[in-house]
């Protein structure tokens, strides 16, 4: 079974043991690359300067005890046994928890939510039929969150802080992983030579790592799992050797007694050294964030049976070696490599560098993924997203983010030049993400799992206190490197919130200024202008009503297309939308107006199809709506104002029962069959074909299910849609200039006129419109005073 098919199908339920073990093996390279790299720098960062070395082993035993219990309580107990159960229909990560909460309580700040979205399959818990929003569960907390908008903003900012720290981790993890791996060169050269070699070699490896990102993980992914497996077996074997060779009694340090003894003896210095110990759980969040690529069981098996014992043995082995060499101060500064037998140092160095690359690759890919999620939910400017694999939906590449990460990563490496300050920075980013996860999980326990508030309080007090202790130890080192993730996160947080605020205000302006349906009805079926053949696709953010930009078109253009479609491409707070639930289609006005509304819904982890396939699905969804619409006049006159009647229509590839479309390029002068032709093997189908004029180069055919009940009006409407498709499609888009209205505060003017305007001018347009020929695009400017 190959990597792509296993990850793409992701069978969460009823898995065979063969599938589970295959996924567990493959998760090593994707999930545990970062976590497995931490033995390279934990002891070195912990013993950097804070702890004075003594003749006893109390400090070494104390650090080992902290490492053991930290690995046991956070990754094993918290993530493996609790947090992994909180997946959002198989997806994990900070935004997965946030979207899960948004669906249980109406706290989502997405402006274009609809009641119809709650009928999506993934709006139910793990695909069950039990509705998400129960009134009798966590009612007080739910009512409180829904009533106070300030609490909704706090919840959003909390999720954004966790996201920003993940992005900061994407900068810091490659730097510290590669730099720590390369530090092993110090053992084979003089200190003077090493000073001039270490940084350039680390920078070259980082340049190589980021330059390869556009090829996609799947092209080299088959190497990742063997590298991590080799590394884990290597460090565990070295650990076992060091335990038996240097100090077989090191297991005594696993007692929590040594933690209290360590803090009592070292006091403030010991507390500050917790920032280095914290690095042993770097990468733990990846177990939850990458849940969408694997299953809960496979991730649990890989961690509990291989990763966890290998890391414990590695740390015990290092402690055993240092316990007999604590008088050699340089051993503390060199770190991991000094405990490796001399004969194995070069092979281990090579494996360590490969492992550092794998660990860095995992966090970089995770950064791309979380930025895509933020962009989908309106919290990050639109960026170019390249799908590097046609089979694995999570394999993406974002050029702008990749090169930004590379420049920041190189700046950190060249600027710091030592593991201590890099470790301080990375530690703060890691523990902040974990604190955010703990806070969101406490809400999930009450709102989503319907457990008691007492259980949620116990969860947040127990794990929150542990993480708060590490957080304080990291924050105290603000001037020694911890300022970096705070500065990076602040920049990203401001940009993300400004974009979200501007997007919200722009949508509110659209809603307040949409055109009344009565205005449309007074124009008549021709809209007061000449209707020419073709399809006009009008992009709008509105899910109901007529956008103000449409009145500009009608009043300023002498002619318009015979078929008009108001297209809204929106994101919903679920990971994936099934193809058969993709479109919501309805009419705008009576049937003879030939005005339609189509809402294309995507989850935050869905990827948009290419233009040709999207256009085909869009036209087929309109045709299927026409075929199945049984109303006499579309919407009754009394309902025009509400504009709420929509029909769920799937993509053309999602079902064989719906309308399908075929397009053929043919030479001029060829005659076409009328409606009697049937393709071989399609006896159940009936083709609705319109005779095309001699000079039409493209022939469009709709293949619909055999349905005698289809009336003449619907048949004629399908013919007009075919003619319009043959004539071509034009994309009509509004180019908006957003300005703060007069009387606004100076803060709002700065945010809208400068911040949001800068982000908007440097962001991408709608995904489906990226490669549309300029000749087929009509763009009209409009000023929004928000």
C-alpha positions in Angstrom: 0.0 0.0 0.0 1.6 3.3 -1.1 1.8 6.5 0.9 -0.5 8.5 -1.2 -3.4 6.1 -1.2 -3.2 5.5 2.5 -3.2 9.2 3.5 -5.8 10.2 0.9 -8.3 7.6 2.0 -7.6 8.0 5.7 -9.9 5.2 6.9 -10.7 6.4 10.4 -13.2 3.6 11.3 -13.1 -0.1 10.8 -9.4 -0.1 10.0 -7.5 -3.4 9.5 -4.4 -3.9 11.6 -2.3 -3.8 8.4 -3.6 -0.4 7.6 -3.2 0.9 11.1 0.4 -0.3 11.3 1.2 1.1 7.9 -0.2 4.5 9.0 1.8 4.3 12.2 5.0 3.7 10.3 4.3 6.5 7.9 3.4 8.9 10.7 7.0 8.7 12.0 8.2 10.8 9.1 5.4 13.4 9.1 4.3 13.7 12.7 7.3 12.8 14.9 10.2 14.4 13.0 10.4 17.5 15.2 9.7 15.7 18.5 12.4 13.1 17.8 15.1 15.8 17.2 14.9 17.3 20.6 17.6 15.1 22.3 20.1 17.1 20.2 19.6 20.3 22.3 17.6 19.7 25.5 20.6 19.1 27.9 22.7 21.7 26.1 20.0 24.3 26.5 19.2 23.3 30.1 22.8 23.4 31.4 23.8 26.4 29.3 24.5 28.9 32.1 21.7 28.8 34.7 22.8 25.8 36.7 26.1 25.6 38.5 27.7 22.2 38.2 28.5 20.4 41.5 30.3 17.2 42.4 27.0 15.3 42.9 24.5 14.1 40.3 21.5 15.8 41.9 21.2 18.4 39.1 21.5 15.8 36.4 19.0 13.4 38.0 16.6 16.4 38.6 16.7 17.4 34.9 16.1 13.8 33.8 13.2 13.5 36.2 11.7 16.7 34.8 12.2 15.4 31.2 10.6 12.0 32.0 7.5 13.4 33.7 7.1 16.2 31.2 7.1 13.7 28.3 4.7 11.5 30.2 2.2 14.1 31.3 2.1 16.4 28.2 2.5 14.3 25.0 1.4 10.9 26.4 -1.4 11.7 28.8 -2.7 15.0 27.5 -2.3 14.6 23.7 -2.4 10.8 23.1 -5.2 10.0 25.6 -7.3 13.2 25.6 -6.7 15.8 23.0 -6.6 13.4 20.0 -10.2 12.5 20.8 -11.2 16.1 20.0 -10.6 15.8 16.3 -12.9 17.8 14.0 -14.2 14.9 11.8 -10.7 13.5 11.7 -8.9 16.9 11.5 -6.8 18.4 14.3 -5.0 21.6 15.2 -5.9 24.9 16.8 -8.4 25.9 14.2 -10.0 22.5 14.3 -10.8 23.1 18.0 -12.0 26.6 17.2 -14.3 25.4 14.4 -15.7 22.6 16.6 -16.6 25.2 19.3 -18.1 27.5 16.7 -20.5 24.7 15.5 -21.6 23.9 19.0 -22.2 27.5 20.0 -22.9 30.3 17.6 -19.7 32.1 18.2 -18.3 32.1 14.7 -17.4 35.6 13.3 -17.7 34.4 9.7 -20.1 37.0 8.2 -21.9 34.9 5.6 -23.1 31.9 7.7 -26.4 30.3 6.7 -28.8 27.9 8.4 -28.4 25.6 5.4 -24.7 25.2 6.4 -25.9 23.4 9.5 -27.4 20.6 7.4 -23.9 19.6 6.1 -22.9 16.1 7.1 -19.8 17.3 9.0 -21.9 19.6 11.2 -22.7 16.4 13.2 -20.4 14.8 15.7 -18.1 12.3 13.9 -20.7 11.9 11.2 -23.4 10.8 13.6 -27.0 12.0 13.4 -27.0 13.7 16.7 -27.2 17.5 16.2 -24.3 19.6 17.4 -26.1 22.4 19.1 -28.0 20.9 22.0 -29.8 23.5 24.2 -29.5 21.4 27.4 -25.7 20.9 27.4 -23.5 23.6 28.8 -26.4 26.0 28.3 -25.1 28.7 30.6 -21.6 28.8 29.1 -23.1 28.6 25.6 -25.5 31.4 26.2 -22.8 33.5 27.7 -20.6 33.1 24.6 -23.4 33.7 22.2 -24.7 36.8 24.0 -21.4 38.7 24.4 -19.6 39.6 21.2 -16.5 40.6 23.2 -16.1 37.0 24.4 -16.4 35.8 20.8 -13.6 38.2 19.8 -11.5 36.9 22.8 -12.0 33.4 21.6 -11.0 34.3 18.0 -7.9 36.2 19.3 -7.0 33.2 21.4 -7.1 30.9 18.4 -5.1 33.4 16.3 -2.4 33.6 19.0 -2.0 29.9 18.9 -1.9 30.0 15.1 0.7 32.8 15.1 2.9 30.9 17.6 2.7 27.9 15.2 4.0 30.2 12.4 6.7 31.4 14.8 7.6 27.8 15.5 7.9 27.3 11.7 10.7 29.9 11.8 12.5 28.7 14.9 12.4 24.9 14.7 14.3 24.6 11.4 17.0 27.0 12.8 17.5 25.2 16.1 17.2 21.7 14.6 19.7 22.2 11.8 22.1 24.3 14.0 22.1 21.7 16.8 22.7 18.8 14.3 25.6 20.7 12.7 27.2 21.5 16.1 28.5 18.0 16.1 31.3 19.2 13.8 32.9 20.7 16.9 34.2 17.3 18.0 36.3 16.9 14.8 37.9 20.3 14.5 39.3 23.1 16.7 37.1 25.6 18.4 38.5 28.4 16.2 37.7 26.5 13.0 34.3 25.4 14.2 33.3 29.1 14.8 33.7 29.8 11.1 32.2 26.6 9.8 29.1 26.0 11.9 26.9 28.9 10.8 27.7 28.8 7.0 27.0 25.0 6.9 23.7 25.5 8.8 22.7 28.3 6.4 23.5 26.2 3.3 21.4 23.3 4.6 18.5 25.7 5.4 18.7 27.2 1.9 18.6 23.7 0.4 15.6 22.8 2.6 13.4 25.8 1.6 14.5 25.6 -2.0 13.1 22.1 -2.3 9.6 23.0 -0.8 8.0 23.6 -4.2 8.6 19.9 -5.2 6.2 18.8 -2.4 6.6 16.5 0.5 5.2 13.5 -1.4 8.2 13.4 -3.8 10.7 12.7 -1.0 8.2 11.6 1.6 9.1 7.9 1.2 12.5 8.7 2.7 11.1 10.4 5.8 9.8 7.4 7.8 13.0 5.3 7.4 15.2 8.3 8.5 13.2 8.9 11.6 13.0 5.2 12.4 16.7 4.9 11.9 17.3 7.9 14.2 15.0 6.6 16.9 16.6 3.2 16.9 20.1 4.8 16.9 19.5 7.1 19.9 17.7 4.4 21.9 20.6 1.9 21.2 23.2 4.6 22.3 21.0 5.3 25.3 21.0 1.7 26.4 24.7 1.4 25.8 25.4 4.5 28.0 23.1 3.3 30.8 24.8 -0.1 31.1 28.3 1.3 30.5 28.3 4.4 32.6 25.5 4.3 35.2 23.0 1.4 35.5 21.3 3.1 38.5 20.2 6.2 36.5 16.7 4.8 36.5 16.4 6.1 40.0 16.1 9.6 38.6 12.6 8.8 37.2 11.3 9.3 40.7 9.5 12.7 41.1 11.4 13.1 44.3 14.4 14.3 42.3 12.3 17.1 40.7 11.6 18.7 44.1 15.1 18.1 45.3 16.4 19.8 42.1 14.2 22.9 42.6 15.1 23.1 46.3 18.8 23.1 45.6 19.0 25.2 42.5 16.0 27.6 43.3 15.8 30.4 40.8 18.4 29.0 38.5 16.6 25.7 38.4 13.3 27.4 37.7 14.9 29.3 34.8 16.4 26.1 33.4 12.9 24.8 32.9 12.9 26.7 29.6 15.5 24.3 28.3 13.7 21.2 29.7 10.6 22.4 27.9 12.3 21.7 24.5 11.9 17.9 25.1 8.2 18.3 24.1 8.8 20.4 21.0 6.7 19.0 18.2 4.1 17.3 20.5 1.4 19.6 18.9 2.1 17.9 15.6 0.4 14.7 16.8 -2.9 16.7 16.9 -2.2 19.0 14.0 -1.5 16.2 11.6 -4.4 14.1 12.7 -6.1 14.6 9.3 -3.4 12.6 7.5 -3.6 9.6 9.8 -5.9 8.0 12.3 -6.0 8.3 16.1 -5.0 4.7 16.6 -2.0 4.8 14.3 -0.6 8.0 16.0 -1.1 6.5 19.4 0.6 3.2 18.5 3.6 5.0 16.9 4.1 7.2 20.0 3.5 4.7 22.8 5.4 1.7 21.3 8.3 3.5 19.6 8.7 7.2 19.9 8.1 7.6 23.7 10.4 4.7 24.9 13.1 5.7 22.4 13.2 9.3 23.7 13.2 8.1 27.3 16.1 5.8 26.7 18.0 8.5 24.8 17.6 11.0 27.7 18.5 8.4 30.3 21.6 7.5 28.3 22.7 11.1 28.1 22.1 11.5 31.9 24.0 8.3 32.6 27.0 9.6 30.6 26.9 13.1 32.2 26.6 11.6 35.7 30.1 10.2 35.3 31.5 13.3 33.5 29.8 16.2 35.3 33.2 17.6 36.2 34.0 18.2 32.5 32.3 21.5 31.8 32.8 21.4 28.1 30.7 18.2 27.9 27.6 20.2 29.0 28.3 22.8 26.2 28.7 20.2 23.4 25.5 18.3 24.4 24.3 15.2 22.7 27.3 14.2 20.6 29.7 13.9 23.5 27.7 10.9 24.8 28.0 9.1 21.5 30.8 6.5 21.3 33.7 7.9 19.3 33.5 5.3 16.5 29.9 6.2 15.8 30.1 10.0 15.8 30.4 10.6 12.1 27.5 8.2 11.1 25.4 9.6 13.9 26.2 13.2 12.7 25.0 12.4 9.2 21.8 10.8 10.5 21.2 13.7 12.8 21.4 16.2 10.0 19.0 14.2 7.9 16.7 13.9 10.9 16.9 17.7 11.4 15.8 18.2 7.8 12.9 15.8 8.3 11.8 17.5 11.5 12.0 20.9 9.9 10.0 19.7 6.8 7.2 18.6 9.1 6.8 22.0 10.8 7.1 23.9 7.5 4.4 21.8 5.9 2.3 22.3 9.0 2.8 26.1 8.7 1.5 26.1 5.1 -1.5 24.1 6.2 -2.5 26.3 9.1 -2.1 29.5 7.0 -4.4 27.9 4.4 -7.0 27.2 7.1 -6.8 30.8 8.4 -7.1 32.2 4.8 -10.2 29.9 4.2 -11.9 31.3 7.4 -11.2 34.9 6.5 -8.4 35.5 9.0 -5.4 35.7 6.6 -4.9 37.6 3.3 -5.4 35.4 0.2 -2.2 33.9 -0.9 -1.1 31.6 -3.8 -1.6 28.0 -2.8 0.0 25.3 -4.9 -1.2 21.7 -4.5 1.9 19.6 -4.9 0.1 16.3 -4.9 -3.1 15.5 -6.8 -4.0 12.7 -4.4 -3.0 13.9 -0.9 -5.2 16.9 -0.1 -2.9 18.3 2.7 0.2 18.6 0.5 0.4 22.3 -0.3 3.1 24.9 -1.0 2.7 28.7 -0.5 5.6 30.5 -2.2 5.3 33.9 -0.4 5.2 32.1 3.0 8.1 29.8 2.1 10.5 32.5 1.2 9.4 34.7 4.2 10.1 31.7 6.5 13.5 31.1 4.9 14.6 34.8 5.3 13.5 34.8 8.9 15.1 31.4 9.6 18.4 32.6 8.2 18.2 35.8 10.2 17.7 33.8 13.4 20.6 31.5 12.6 23.0 34.3 11.7 21.8 36.6 14.5 21.8 34.2 17.4 24.6 31.7 16.5 24.0 29.6 19.6 21.5 27.0 20.8 20.7 28.7 24.1 18.9 31.8 22.6 17.3 29.7 19.9 16.0 27.3 22.5 14.6 30.2 24.6 12.7 31.5 21.6 11.4 28.1 20.4 10.4 27.1 24.0 8.1 30.1 24.4 6.4 29.4 21.0 5.8 25.8 21.8 4.4 26.3 25.3 2.1 29.1 24.2 0.5 26.9 21.6 0.0 24.2 24.3 -1.6 26.7 26.6 -4.0 27.8 23.9 -4.9 24.1 23.2 -5.6 23.6 26.9 -7.9 26.6 27.1 -9.8 25.6 23.9 -10.0 21.9 25.1 -11.7 23.0 28.3 -14.5 24.5 26.2 -14.7 21.4 24.0 -15.1 19.2 27.1 -18.2 21.2 28.1 -19.7 22.3 24.8 -18.9 19.4 22.6 -18.4 16.4 24.8 -21.2 17.5 27.1 -19.2 16.7 30.2 -19.4 18.5 33.5 -17.8 21.8 34.1 -15.9 20.3 37.0 -14.1 18.0 34.7 -13.1 20.9 32.4 -11.9 22.8 35.4 -9.8 19.9 36.6 -8.3 19.6 33.0 -7.4 23.2 32.7 -6.0 23.5 36.3 -3.9 20.3 36.1 -2.4 20.8 32.7 -2.6 24.6 32.7 -0.6 24.8 35.9 2.2 22.6 34.5 2.3 24.6 31.2 2.1 27.9 33.1 5.2 27.0 35.1 7.1 26.4 31.9 5.6 29.5 30.3 6.9 31.7 33.1 10.3 30.1 32.9 10.4 30.9 29.2 9.0 34.4 29.5 11.6 35.4 32.0 14.2 35.0 29.3 12.6 37.7 27.2 15.8 39.5 26.5 17.7 36.3 25.8 15.8 35.3 22.7 12.2 34.8 23.9 11.3 38.2 22.4 11.5 36.7 18.9 8.3 34.6 18.9 6.5 37.4 20.7 7.6 39.9 18.0 6.8 37.5 15.1 3.4 36.6 16.6 2.5 40.2 17.2 3.2 41.1 13.6 1.2 38.2 12.3 -1.6 38.7 14.8 -2.0 42.4 13.9 -2.0 41.5 10.1 -4.6 38.7 10.6 -6.9 40.7 12.8 -6.8 43.8 10.5 -7.6 41.5 7.6 -10.5 39.9 9.5 -11.8 43.3 10.6 -11.6 44.8 7.1 -13.3 41.8 5.6 -16.1 42.0 8.1 -16.7 45.7 7.6 -16.7 45.2 3.8 -19.3 42.5 4.0 -21.4 44.6 6.3 -21.3 47.4 3.7 -22.4 44.9 1.0 -25.3 43.8 3.2 -26.4 47.4 4.0 -26.2 48.5 0.4 -27.6 45.6 -1.5 -30.2 46.4 -4.2 -33.9 45.7 -3.3 -35.6 43.0 -5.3 -38.4 45.4 -6.2 -35.9 47.4 -8.3 -35.2 44.3 -10.3 -38.8 43.4 -10.8 -39.6 46.9 -12.2 -37.0 46.4 -14.9 -38.7 43.4 -16.4 -37.2 40.2 -17.9 -34.8 42.2 -20.2 -33.5 44.2 -17.2 -34.1 47.3 -19.4 -31.1 46.4 -21.6 -30.2 44.2 -24.5 -29.6 40.6 -23.4 -27.0 39.0 -25.6 -26.0 35.3 -25.7 -23.5 34.1 -23.1 -23.1 33.6 -19.4 -22.2 36.4 -17.1 -20.6 35.2 -13.8 -20.8 37.9 -11.2 -18.6 37.4 -8.2 -20.1 38.5 -4.9 -19.6 37.8 -1.2 -23.3 38.0 -0.5 -25.3 34.8 0.1 -28.6 36.6 -0.3 -29.8 39.8 -2.1 -28.5 41.6 -5.1 -25.0 43.2 -4.7 -24.8 47.0 -5.2 -22.2 46.4 -7.9 -24.9 44.8 -10.1 -26.8 48.1 -10.4 -23.6 49.8 -11.6 -23.4 47.2 -14.4 -27.0 47.5 -15.5 -27.1 51.3 -15.4 -23.8 51.8 -17.2 -23.6 48.9 -19.8 -25.7 48.9 -22.9 -26.0 45.1 -23.0 -25.8 42.1 -20.7 -25.7 38.3 -20.9 -28.8 36.3 -21.4 -27.9 34.1 -18.4 -26.6 35.8 -15.2 -25.2 33.9 -12.2 -24.4 35.5 -8.9 -21.5 33.3 -7.6 -20.4 33.3 -4.0 -17.5 31.1 -3.0 -17.6 30.8 0.8 -15.9 28.8 3.5 -17.8 27.0 6.2 -16.4 26.0 9.7 -16.0 22.3 8.8 -12.8 20.6 7.5 -14.4 19.2 4.3 -17.7 19.6 2.4 -18.8 16.5 0.5 -19.0 16.9 -3.3 -22.7 16.1 -3.3 -23.3 19.0 -0.9 -21.0 21.5 -2.7 -23.5 23.9 -4.3 -26.5 25.8 -3.1 -28.5 27.0 -6.1 -31.6 29.2 -6.4 -33.3 31.8 -8.5 -33.1 35.6 -8.3 -36.5 36.8 -9.5 -39.0 34.9 -11.8 -37.9 32.2 -14.2 -37.9 34.3 -17.3 -35.3 36.6 -15.8 -32.7 33.9 -16.1 -30.9 35.1 -13.0 -29.5 32.5 -10.7 -27.6 32.4 -7.4 -24.9 29.8 -6.8 -23.1 29.4 -3.5 -20.0 27.1 -3.7 -19.2 25.9 -0.2 -15.7 24.7 0.9 -14.3 23.4 4.2 -11.2 25.0 5.7 -9.1 22.0 4.5 -10.7 21.6 1.0 -8.8 22.7 -2.1 -10.5 24.5 -5.0 -10.5 22.7 -8.3 -9.0 24.1 -11.5 -11.0 26.6 -13.5 -12.2 24.2 -16.2 -13.5 21.6 -13.8 -15.1 24.3 -11.5 -16.9 25.9 -14.5 -18.2 22.5 -15.6 -19.5 21.7 -12.1 -21.0 25.2 -11.8 -23.0 24.9 -15.1 -24.1 21.4 -14.3 -25.3 22.5 -10.9 -27.5 25.2 -12.6 -28.8 22.7 -15.1 -29.6 20.1 -12.4 -31.5 22.9 -10.5 -33.5 23.8 -13.6 -34.3 20.1 -14.2 -35.5 19.4 -10.6 -37.2 22.8 -10.0 -40.9 22.2 -9.8 -42.1 25.7 -8.8 -44.2 27.5 -11.3 -42.4 30.9 -10.9 -39.3 30.1 -9.0 -40.0 32.1 -5.9 -43.3 33.6 -5.1 -43.5 37.3 -5.2 -43.8 37.5 -1.4 -40.6 35.6 -1.0 -38.5 37.6 -3.4 -37.4 40.0 -0.7 -36.1 37.2 1.5 -34.3 35.4 -1.4 -33.9 32.3 0.8 -35.0 29.3 -1.2 -32.0 27.4 -2.2 -31.5 23.8 -3.4 -28.5 21.6 -2.5 -26.8 20.3 -5.7 -23.7 18.2 -5.9 -20.8 18.3 -8.3 -21.3 16.5 -11.6 -18.7 13.9 -10.7 -20.3 13.1 -7.3 -23.4 11.3 -8.7 -24.4 9.5 -11.9 -28.0 10.5 -11.4 -27.6 14.3 -12.0 -27.1 16.3 -15.1 -23.8 15.9 -16.9 -22.3 18.1 -19.5 -20.0 17.3 -22.5 -18.2 19.8 -24.6 -16.7 19.1 -28.0 -14.7 21.3 -30.2 -15.9 20.7 -33.8 -15.2 22.1 -37.2 -17.5 24.7 -38.7 -20.3 23.4 -40.9 -20.8 20.1 -39.1 -24.3 19.2 -38.4 -25.3 17.9 -35.0 -27.9 15.4 -33.9 -31.1 16.7 -32.3 -32.4 15.3 -29.1 -32.7 11.6 -30.2 -29.1 10.5 -30.0 -28.1 8.2 -27.2 -24.6 7.2 -26.4 -23.7 3.5 -26.0 -24.5 2.2 -22.5 -26.6 5.2 -21.6 -30.1 3.8 -22.2 -31.2 5.3 -18.9 -30.2 8.7 -20.0 -31.7 11.3 -22.3 -29.7 14.0 -24.1 -31.1 17.5 -24.4 -29.3 18.9 -27.4 -29.7 22.2 -29.2 -28.9 22.5 -32.9 -25.9 24.8 -33.2 -25.4 27.3 -35.9 -22.7 26.5 -38.5 -20.1 28.8 -37.1 -20.2 27.7 -33.5 -16.9 26.0 -32.7 -17.9 24.5 -29.4 -20.8 22.1 -29.0 -22.4 21.7 -25.5 -24.6 18.9 -24.5 -26.5 18.2 -21.3 -27.0 14.5 -20.4 -29.9 14.3 -18.0 -31.6 11.3 -16.3 -34.6 9.9 -18.2 -37.3 12.1 -16.6 -40.6 12.3 -18.5 -41.9 14.8 -16.0 -39.5 17.5 -17.3 -41.8 20.2 -18.7 -41.4 22.3 -21.8 -40.4 25.4 -19.8 -37.5 23.6 -18.2 -36.4 22.1 -21.5 -36.4 25.5 -23.1 -34.5 26.9 -20.1 -31.9 24.2 -20.5 -31.6 25.0 -24.2 -30.9 28.6 -23.4 -28.3 27.6 -20.8 -26.6 25.5 -23.5 -26.7 28.3 -26.0 -25.2 30.6 -23.4 -22.5 28.2 -22.6 -21.6 27.7 -26.3 -21.4 31.5 -26.7 -18.9 31.7 -23.8 -18.6 32.9 -20.3 -17.5 36.3 -18.9 -16.3 36.8 -15.3 -17.5 40.1 -13.8 -15.8 41.2 -10.7 -16.0 44.3 -8.5 -12.7 46.0 -7.7 -13.4 47.6 -4.3 -11.5 50.4 -2.6 -12.3 50.3 1.1 -12.1 53.6 3.0 -13.1 54.6 6.5 -16.2 56.8 6.5 -16.1 60.3 7.7 -16.3 60.7 11.4 -14.4 57.4 12.1 -11.8 57.4 14.8 -8.1 57.8 13.8 -7.4 54.2 14.8 -10.1 52.9 12.4 -8.8 55.2 9.7 -5.3 53.8 10.1 -6.5 50.2 10.2 -8.8 50.5 7.1 -7.1 53.2 5.0 -3.5 51.9 5.4 -3.5 48.5 7.0 -6.3 46.7 5.3 -5.7 48.6 2.0 -2.1 47.5 2.0 -3.0 43.8 2.7 -5.8 43.9 0.0 -3.5 45.3 -2.7 -0.9 42.6 -2.0 -3.3 39.7 -1.7 -4.6 37.3 -4.3 -8.1 37.4 -5.9 -10.6 34.6 -5.9 -9.0 31.2 -6.4 -11.1 30.2 -9.4 -10.3 33.5 -11.1 -6.5 33.3 -11.0 -6.0 32.0 -14.5 -9.0 33.5 -16.3 -8.1 35.1 -19.6 -8.1 38.9 -19.3 -10.4 39.1 -22.4 -13.1 37.2 -20.4 -12.9 39.4 -17.3 -14.8 42.7 -16.6 -13.7 44.5 -13.6 -15.5 47.6 -12.2 -14.2 49.8 -9.4 -16.3 50.8 -6.5 -15.5 52.7 -3.3 -16.7 51.3 0.0 -17.1 53.7 2.9 -17.1 51.5 6.0 
